Amino acid sequence: MPHLLGIVGTLVFFAGLDLLWQCRRDLALWVSSYMRMFRKLMRDPESQGRPFSELGDTPKPRRTLAMFLGMGLAVVGPLLIGVSLALMLHPKF
């Protein structure tokens, strides 16, 4: 059982990395949007307006759910591997 859990954890981790690799271009859009918002808030911390223009001149990220799922799988995979190692080292659990 612990060996199978480790294999599943490895597969889940690589599935998360694959999803993140497919979303690598949208990640750049998220980082640039965050930096633009951060700079606007640093220039004028009292502003109550929206940090982005309403013109919509920047492309919108399309694969947000896939990026979120990829991050989740990339975190859950090593946790499963850790649980399998704990079960192999301490079989009395």
Secondary structure, 3 states (H helix, E strand, C coil): CHHHHHHHHHHHHHHHHHHHHHCHHHHHHHHHHHHHHHHHHHHCCCCCCCCCCCCCCCCCCCCHHHHHHHHHHHHHHHHHHHHHHHHHHCCCC
